[in-house]
Amino acid sequence: MADQAAIERDVIQALRRCYDPEIPVDIYELGLIYGLTVAPDGAVDVRMTLTAPNCPAAQELPAEVERAVRAVPGVTAARVEITFDPPWDRCRMSDAAKLKLGLL
Protein backbone atom coordinates (compact mmCIF):
# COMPACT_ATOMS: atom_id res chain seq x y z
CA MET A 1 0.00 0.00 0.00
CA ALA A 2 1.40 3.38 -1.05
CA ASP A 3 1.75 6.45 1.18
CA GLN A 4 -0.90 8.41 -0.71
CA ALA A 5 -0.27 11.74 1.04
CA ALA A 6 3.47 11.59 0.32
CA ILE A 7 2.87 10.62 -3.30
CA GLU A 8 0.36 13.45 -3.73
CA ARG A 9 2.85 15.95 -2.28
CA ASP A 10 5.61 14.68 -4.59
CA VAL A 11 3.31 14.69 -7.63
CA ILE A 12 2.41 18.33 -6.93
CA GLN A 13 6.11 19.15 -6.79
CA ALA A 14 6.59 17.37 -10.13
CA LEU A 15 3.69 19.36 -11.63
CA ARG A 16 5.36 22.56 -10.46
CA ARG A 17 8.21 21.70 -12.85
CA CYS A 18 5.87 21.52 -15.88
CA TYR A 19 5.28 24.71 -17.83
CA ASP A 20 2.96 25.85 -20.57
CA PRO A 21 5.57 26.80 -23.21
CA GLU A 22 3.91 30.18 -23.78
CA ILE A 23 3.63 31.26 -20.13
CA PRO A 24 6.54 31.49 -17.65
CA VAL A 25 4.51 30.03 -14.75
CA ASP A 26 4.18 26.34 -13.85
CA ILE A 27 0.91 24.59 -14.65
CA TYR A 28 0.03 24.06 -10.98
CA GLU A 29 0.24 27.78 -10.15
CA LEU A 30 -1.54 28.59 -13.42
CA GLY A 31 -4.52 26.62 -12.15
CA LEU A 32 -4.49 24.10 -14.99
CA ILE A 33 -4.75 21.17 -12.56
CA TYR A 34 -8.41 20.60 -11.70
CA GLY A 35 -8.00 17.38 -9.77
CA LEU A 36 -5.44 14.89 -8.52
CA THR A 37 -6.24 11.46 -7.11
CA VAL A 38 -3.80 8.91 -5.71
CA ALA A 39 -5.17 5.38 -5.35
CA PRO A 40 -4.01 3.07 -2.54
CA ASP A 41 -1.92 1.12 -5.08
CA GLY A 42 -0.04 4.28 -6.18
CA ALA A 43 -1.94 4.89 -9.42
CA VAL A 44 -2.41 8.61 -10.06
CA ASP A 45 -5.19 10.30 -12.03
CA VAL A 46 -4.72 13.94 -13.03
CA ARG A 47 -7.62 16.01 -14.34
CA MET A 48 -6.37 19.11 -16.08
CA THR A 49 -7.20 21.72 -18.65
CA LEU A 50 -5.31 23.93 -21.06
CA THR A 51 -5.41 27.70 -21.34
CA ALA A 52 -7.50 27.35 -24.53
CA PRO A 53 -8.93 24.44 -26.55
CA ASN A 54 -6.69 25.36 -29.49
CA CYS A 55 -3.60 25.69 -27.28
CA PRO A 56 -0.42 24.88 -29.26
CA ALA A 57 0.73 22.70 -26.34
CA ALA A 58 -2.42 20.53 -26.50
CA GLN A 59 -0.48 17.45 -27.60
CA GLU A 60 2.78 17.86 -25.73
CA LEU A 61 1.70 19.22 -22.34
CA PRO A 62 -0.49 16.25 -21.26
CA ALA A 63 2.30 13.86 -22.29
CA GLU A 64 4.82 15.92 -20.30
CA VAL A 65 2.53 15.83 -17.27
CA GLU A 66 2.13 12.06 -17.56
CA ARG A 67 5.93 11.57 -17.77
CA ALA A 68 6.50 13.85 -14.77
CA VAL A 69 3.91 12.00 -12.68
CA ARG A 70 5.22 8.55 -13.67
CA ALA A 71 8.72 9.60 -12.58
CA VAL A 72 7.59 10.20 -8.98
CA PRO A 73 8.72 7.41 -6.63
CA GLY A 74 5.79 5.28 -5.53
CA VAL A 75 3.65 6.04 -8.58
CA THR A 76 2.62 2.79 -10.24
CA ALA A 77 0.58 4.27 -13.10
CA ALA A 78 -0.43 7.70 -14.36
CA ARG A 79 -3.44 8.85 -16.33
CA VAL A 80 -4.05 12.40 -17.53
CA GLU A 81 -7.54 13.52 -18.49
CA ILE A 82 -8.02 16.80 -20.37
CA THR A 83 -11.23 18.72 -19.81
CA PHE A 84 -12.48 22.15 -20.81
CA ASP A 85 -15.37 22.10 -18.35
CA PRO A 86 -15.16 24.55 -16.77
CA PRO A 87 -13.02 26.57 -19.16
CA TRP A 88 -9.79 27.96 -17.73
CA ASP A 89 -9.56 31.67 -16.99
CA ARG A 90 -7.19 33.93 -15.08
CA CYS A 91 -9.13 33.68 -11.82
CA ARG A 92 -7.81 30.09 -11.49
CA MET A 93 -4.21 31.33 -11.18
CA SER A 94 -2.59 31.58 -7.78
CA ASP A 95 -1.62 35.00 -6.46
CA ALA A 96 2.03 34.01 -6.99
CA ALA A 97 1.33 33.35 -10.69
CA LYS A 98 -0.58 36.62 -11.07
CA LEU A 99 2.27 38.50 -9.41
CA LYS A 100 4.86 36.88 -11.69
CA LEU A 101 2.81 37.82 -14.75
CA GLY A 102 2.26 41.39 -13.53
CA LEU A 103 -1.47 40.92 -12.98
CA LEU A 104 -1.38 41.98 -9.30
TIVOTOR-410926 format. One record per residue (C-alpha): residue number from 0; residue in three letters; chain; z, x, y. Coordinates in nm, 4 decimals, padded with zeros to 6 digits, always signed. Each point is the difference from the previous one (the first is absolute). Example, Ala and Ser with C-alpha at 12.3 -4.5 7.8 and 13.67 -1.06 7.14 Angstrom:
BEGIN
<pt><num>0</num><residuo>ala</residuo><cadena>A</cadena><pz>+00.7800</pz><px>+01.2300</px><py>-00.4500</py></pt>
<pt><num>1</num><residuo>ser</residuo><cadena>A</cadena><pz>-00.0660</pz><px>+00.1370</px><py>+00.3440</py></pt>
# end
This chain:
BEGIN
<pt><num>0</num><residuo>met</residuo><cadena>A</cadena><pz>+00.0000</pz><px>+00.0000</px><py>+00.0000</py></pt>
<pt><num>1</num><residuo>ala</residuo><cadena>A</cadena><pz>-00.1047</pz><px>+00.1402</px><py>+00.3377</py></pt>
<pt><num>2</num><residuo>asp</residuo><cadena>A</cadena><pz>+00.2222</pz><px>+00.0349</px><py>+00.3074</py></pt>
<pt><num>3</num><residuo>gln</residuo><cadena>A</cadena><pz>-00.1889</pz><px>-00.2654</px><py>+00.1958</py></pt>
<pt><num>4</num><residuo>ala</residuo><cadena>A</cadena><pz>+00.1750</pz><px>+00.0633</px><py>+00.3333</py></pt>
<pt><num>5</num><residuo>ala</residuo><cadena>A</cadena><pz>-00.0718</pz><px>+00.3739</px><py>-00.0154</py></pt>
<pt><num>6</num><residuo>ile</residuo><cadena>A</cadena><pz>-00.3620</pz><px>-00.0598</px><py>-00.0970</py></pt>
<pt><num>7</num><residuo>glu</residuo><cadena>A</cadena><pz>-00.0429</pz><px>-00.2511</px><py>+00.2836</py></pt>
<pt><num>8</num><residuo>arg</residuo><cadena>A</cadena><pz>+00.1456</pz><px>+00.2493</px><py>+00.2492</py></pt>
<pt><num>9</num><residuo>asp</residuo><cadena>A</cadena><pz>-00.2316</pz><px>+00.2755</px><py>-00.1270</py></pt>
<pt><num>10</num><residuo>val</residuo><cadena>A</cadena><pz>-00.3038</pz><px>-00.2298</px><py>+00.0014</py></pt>
<pt><num>11</num><residuo>ile</residuo><cadena>A</cadena><pz>+00.0697</pz><px>-00.0904</px><py>+00.3635</py></pt>
<pt><num>12</num><residuo>gln</residuo><cadena>A</cadena><pz>+00.0145</pz><px>+00.3707</px><py>+00.0830</py></pt>
<pt><num>13</num><residuo>ala</residuo><cadena>A</cadena><pz>-00.3343</pz><px>+00.0478</px><py>-00.1781</py></pt>
<pt><num>14</num><residuo>leu</residuo><cadena>A</cadena><pz>-00.1501</pz><px>-00.2896</px><py>+00.1981</py></pt>
<pt><num>15</num><residuo>arg</residuo><cadena>A</cadena><pz>+00.1173</pz><px>+00.1665</px><py>+00.3207</py></pt>
<pt><num>16</num><residuo>arg</residuo><cadena>A</cadena><pz>-00.2389</pz><px>+00.2847</px><py>-00.0857</py></pt>
<pt><num>17</num><residuo>cys</residuo><cadena>A</cadena><pz>-00.3030</pz><px>-00.2338</px><py>-00.0184</py></pt>
<pt><num>18</num><residuo>tyr</residuo><cadena>A</cadena><pz>-00.1955</pz><px>-00.0591</px><py>+00.3187</py></pt>
<pt><num>19</num><residuo>asp</residuo><cadena>A</cadena><pz>-00.2740</pz><px>-00.2317</px><py>+00.1144</py></pt>
<pt><num>20</num><residuo>pro</residuo><cadena>A</cadena><pz>-00.2634</pz><px>+00.2610</px><py>+00.0948</py></pt>
<pt><num>21</num><residuo>glu</residuo><cadena>A</cadena><pz>-00.0575</pz><px>-00.1662</px><py>+00.3383</py></pt>
<pt><num>22</num><residuo>ile</residuo><cadena>A</cadena><pz>+00.3655</pz><px>-00.0276</px><py>+00.1081</py></pt>
<pt><num>23</num><residuo>pro</residuo><cadena>A</cadena><pz>+00.2479</pz><px>+00.2906</px><py>+00.0230</py></pt>
<pt><num>24</num><residuo>val</residuo><cadena>A</cadena><pz>+00.2892</pz><px>-00.2030</px><py>-00.1462</py></pt>
<pt><num>25</num><residuo>asp</residuo><cadena>A</cadena><pz>+00.0902</pz><px>-00.0332</px><py>-00.3688</py></pt>
<pt><num>26</num><residuo>ile</residuo><cadena>A</cadena><pz>-00.0794</pz><px>-00.3266</px><py>-00.1758</py></pt>
<pt><num>27</num><residuo>tyr</residuo><cadena>A</cadena><pz>+00.3666</pz><px>-00.0883</px><py>-00.0531</py></pt>
<pt><num>28</num><residuo>glu</residuo><cadena>A</cadena><pz>+00.0831</pz><px>+00.0213</px><py>+00.3720</py></pt>
<pt><num>29</num><residuo>leu</residuo><cadena>A</cadena><pz>-00.3272</pz><px>-00.1781</px><py>+00.0817</py></pt>
<pt><num>30</num><residuo>gly</residuo><cadena>A</cadena><pz>+00.1272</pz><px>-00.2979</px><py>-00.1974</py></pt>
<pt><num>31</num><residuo>leu</residuo><cadena>A</cadena><pz>-00.2836</pz><px>+00.0029</px><py>-00.2516</py></pt>
<pt><num>32</num><residuo>ile</residuo><cadena>A</cadena><pz>+00.2424</pz><px>-00.0264</px><py>-00.2932</py></pt>
<pt><num>33</num><residuo>tyr</residuo><cadena>A</cadena><pz>+00.0858</pz><px>-00.3660</px><py>-00.0567</py></pt>
<pt><num>34</num><residuo>gly</residuo><cadena>A</cadena><pz>+00.1932</pz><px>+00.0418</px><py>-00.3222</py></pt>
<pt><num>35</num><residuo>leu</residuo><cadena>A</cadena><pz>+00.1249</pz><px>+00.2558</px><py>-00.2493</py></pt>
<pt><num>36</num><residuo>thr</residuo><cadena>A</cadena><pz>+00.1414</pz><px>-00.0807</px><py>-00.3433</py></pt>
<pt><num>37</num><residuo>val</residuo><cadena>A</cadena><pz>+00.1398</pz><px>+00.2445</px><py>-00.2540</py></pt>
<pt><num>38</num><residuo>ala</residuo><cadena>A</cadena><pz>+00.0365</pz><px>-00.1369</px><py>-00.3537</py></pt>
<pt><num>39</num><residuo>pro</residuo><cadena>A</cadena><pz>+00.2809</pz><px>+00.1160</px><py>-00.2312</py></pt>
<pt><num>40</num><residuo>asp</residuo><cadena>A</cadena><pz>-00.2543</pz><px>+00.2088</px><py>-00.1945</py></pt>
<pt><num>41</num><residuo>gly</residuo><cadena>A</cadena><pz>-00.1095</pz><px>+00.1878</px><py>+00.3157</py></pt>
<pt><num>42</num><residuo>ala</residuo><cadena>A</cadena><pz>-00.3243</pz><px>-00.1898</px><py>+00.0615</py></pt>
<pt><num>43</num><residuo>val</residuo><cadena>A</cadena><pz>-00.0644</pz><px>-00.0468</px><py>+00.3719</py></pt>
<pt><num>44</num><residuo>asp</residuo><cadena>A</cadena><pz>-00.1970</pz><px>-00.2778</px><py>+00.1688</py></pt>
<pt><num>45</num><residuo>val</residuo><cadena>A</cadena><pz>-00.1000</pz><px>+00.0465</px><py>+00.3636</py></pt>
<pt><num>46</num><residuo>arg</residuo><cadena>A</cadena><pz>-00.1308</pz><px>-00.2896</px><py>+00.2074</py></pt>
<pt><num>47</num><residuo>met</residuo><cadena>A</cadena><pz>-00.1744</pz><px>+00.1252</px><py>+00.3103</py></pt>
<pt><num>48</num><residuo>thr</residuo><cadena>A</cadena><pz>-00.2569</pz><px>-00.0834</px><py>+00.2608</py></pt>
<pt><num>49</num><residuo>leu</residuo><cadena>A</cadena><pz>-00.2411</pz><px>+00.1894</px><py>+00.2208</py></pt>
<pt><num>50</num><residuo>thr</residuo><cadena>A</cadena><pz>-00.0280</pz><px>-00.0104</px><py>+00.3773</py></pt>
<pt><num>51</num><residuo>ala</residuo><cadena>A</cadena><pz>-00.3186</pz><px>-00.2087</px><py>-00.0356</py></pt>
<pt><num>52</num><residuo>pro</residuo><cadena>A</cadena><pz>-00.2020</pz><px>-00.1431</px><py>-00.2902</py></pt>
<pt><num>53</num><residuo>asn</residuo><cadena>A</cadena><pz>-00.2945</pz><px>+00.2240</px><py>+00.0920</py></pt>
<pt><num>54</num><residuo>cys</residuo><cadena>A</cadena><pz>+00.2216</pz><px>+00.3090</px><py>+00.0323</py></pt>
<pt><num>55</num><residuo>pro</residuo><cadena>A</cadena><pz>-00.1980</pz><px>+00.3178</px><py>-00.0808</py></pt>
<pt><num>56</num><residuo>ala</residuo><cadena>A</cadena><pz>+00.2917</pz><px>+00.1152</px><py>-00.2184</py></pt>
<pt><num>57</num><residuo>ala</residuo><cadena>A</cadena><pz>-00.0154</pz><px>-00.3148</px><py>-00.2164</py></pt>
<pt><num>58</num><residuo>gln</residuo><cadena>A</cadena><pz>-00.1102</pz><px>+00.1933</px><py>-00.3081</py></pt>
<pt><num>59</num><residuo>glu</residuo><cadena>A</cadena><pz>+00.1870</pz><px>+00.3265</px><py>+00.0409</py></pt>
<pt><num>60</num><residuo>leu</residuo><cadena>A</cadena><pz>+00.3391</pz><px>-00.1086</px><py>+00.1362</py></pt>
<pt><num>61</num><residuo>pro</residuo><cadena>A</cadena><pz>+00.1077</pz><px>-00.2182</px><py>-00.2972</py></pt>
<pt><num>62</num><residuo>ala</residuo><cadena>A</cadena><pz>-00.1026</pz><px>+00.2791</px><py>-00.2394</py></pt>
<pt><num>63</num><residuo>glu</residuo><cadena>A</cadena><pz>+00.1983</pz><px>+00.2519</px><py>+00.2063</py></pt>
<pt><num>64</num><residuo>val</residuo><cadena>A</cadena><pz>+00.3035</pz><px>-00.2299</px><py>-00.0089</py></pt>
<pt><num>65</num><residuo>glu</residuo><cadena>A</cadena><pz>-00.0289</pz><px>-00.0393</px><py>-00.3771</py></pt>
<pt><num>66</num><residuo>arg</residuo><cadena>A</cadena><pz>-00.0214</pz><px>+00.3793</px><py>-00.0484</py></pt>
<pt><num>67</num><residuo>ala</residuo><cadena>A</cadena><pz>+00.2998</pz><px>+00.0571</px><py>+00.2274</py></pt>
<pt><num>68</num><residuo>val</residuo><cadena>A</cadena><pz>+00.2089</pz><px>-00.2588</px><py>-00.1853</py></pt>
<pt><num>69</num><residuo>arg</residuo><cadena>A</cadena><pz>-00.0988</pz><px>+00.1317</px><py>-00.3448</py></pt>
<pt><num>70</num><residuo>ala</residuo><cadena>A</cadena><pz>+00.1096</pz><px>+00.3500</px><py>+00.1051</py></pt>
<pt><num>71</num><residuo>val</residuo><cadena>A</cadena><pz>+00.3596</pz><px>-00.1139</px><py>+00.0606</py></pt>
<pt><num>72</num><residuo>pro</residuo><cadena>A</cadena><pz>+00.2351</pz><px>+00.1138</px><py>-00.2791</py></pt>
<pt><num>73</num><residuo>gly</residuo><cadena>A</cadena><pz>+00.1098</pz><px>-00.2937</px><py>-00.2137</py></pt>
<pt><num>74</num><residuo>val</residuo><cadena>A</cadena><pz>-00.3050</pz><px>-00.2141</px><py>+00.0769</py></pt>
<pt><num>75</num><residuo>thr</residuo><cadena>A</cadena><pz>-00.1662</pz><px>-00.1023</px><py>-00.3259</py></pt>
<pt><num>76</num><residuo>ala</residuo><cadena>A</cadena><pz>-00.2853</pz><px>-00.2045</px><py>+00.1483</py></pt>
<pt><num>77</num><residuo>ala</residuo><cadena>A</cadena><pz>-00.1262</pz><px>-00.1013</px><py>+00.3428</py></pt>
<pt><num>78</num><residuo>arg</residuo><cadena>A</cadena><pz>-00.1974</pz><px>-00.3006</px><py>+00.1153</py></pt>
<pt><num>79</num><residuo>val</residuo><cadena>A</cadena><pz>-00.1201</pz><px>-00.0611</px><py>+00.3548</py></pt>
<pt><num>80</num><residuo>glu</residuo><cadena>A</cadena><pz>-00.0960</pz><px>-00.3490</px><py>+00.1126</py></pt>
<pt><num>81</num><residuo>ile</residuo><cadena>A</cadena><pz>-00.1878</pz><px>-00.0477</px><py>+00.3274</py></pt>
<pt><num>82</num><residuo>thr</residuo><cadena>A</cadena><pz>+00.0564</pz><px>-00.3215</px><py>+00.1927</py></pt>
<pt><num>83</num><residuo>phe</residuo><cadena>A</cadena><pz>-00.1001</pz><px>-00.1251</px><py>+00.3422</py></pt>
<pt><num>84</num><residuo>asp</residuo><cadena>A</cadena><pz>+00.2453</pz><px>-00.2889</px><py>-00.0043</py></pt>
<pt><num>85</num><residuo>pro</residuo><cadena>A</cadena><pz>+00.1580</pz><px>+00.0219</px><py>+00.2447</py></pt>
<pt><num>86</num><residuo>pro</residuo><cadena>A</cadena><pz>-00.2387</pz><px>+00.2137</px><py>+00.2023</py></pt>
<pt><num>87</num><residuo>trp</residuo><cadena>A</cadena><pz>+00.1434</pz><px>+00.3228</px><py>+00.1387</py></pt>
<pt><num>88</num><residuo>asp</residuo><cadena>A</cadena><pz>+00.0740</pz><px>+00.0228</px><py>+00.3709</py></pt>
<pt><num>89</num><residuo>arg</residuo><cadena>A</cadena><pz>+00.1910</pz><px>+00.2374</px><py>+00.2262</py></pt>
<pt><num>90</num><residuo>cys</residuo><cadena>A</cadena><pz>+00.3253</pz><px>-00.1944</px><py>-00.0257</py></pt>
<pt><num>91</num><residuo>arg</residuo><cadena>A</cadena><pz>+00.0337</pz><px>+00.1326</px><py>-00.3581</py></pt>
<pt><num>92</num><residuo>met</residuo><cadena>A</cadena><pz>+00.0305</pz><px>+00.3592</px><py>+00.1240</py></pt>
<pt><num>93</num><residuo>ser</residuo><cadena>A</cadena><pz>+00.3400</pz><px>+00.1626</px><py>+00.0242</py></pt>
<pt><num>94</num><residuo>asp</residuo><cadena>A</cadena><pz>+00.1320</pz><px>+00.0966</px><py>+00.3420</py></pt>
<pt><num>95</num><residuo>ala</residuo><cadena>A</cadena><pz>-00.0526</pz><px>+00.3654</px><py>-00.0981</py></pt>
<pt><num>96</num><residuo>ala</residuo><cadena>A</cadena><pz>-00.3697</pz><px>-00.0704</px><py>-00.0662</py></pt>
<pt><num>97</num><residuo>lys</residuo><cadena>A</cadena><pz>-00.0386</pz><px>-00.1904</px><py>+00.3268</py></pt>
<pt><num>98</num><residuo>leu</residuo><cadena>A</cadena><pz>+00.1660</pz><px>+00.2844</px><py>+00.1878</py></pt>
<pt><num>99</num><residuo>lys</residuo><cadena>A</cadena><pz>-00.2276</pz><px>+00.2596</px><py>-00.1615</py></pt>
<pt><num>100</num><residuo>leu</residuo><cadena>A</cadena><pz>-00.3060</pz><px>-00.2051</px><py>+00.0941</py></pt>
<pt><num>101</num><residuo>gly</residuo><cadena>A</cadena><pz>+00.1214</pz><px>-00.0551</px><py>+00.3564</py></pt>
<pt><num>102</num><residuo>leu</residuo><cadena>A</cadena><pz>+00.0556</pz><px>-00.3728</px><py>-00.0468</py></pt>
<pt><num>103</num><residuo>leu</residuo><cadena>A</cadena><pz>+00.3674</pz><px>+00.0085</px><py>+00.1056</py></pt>
# end
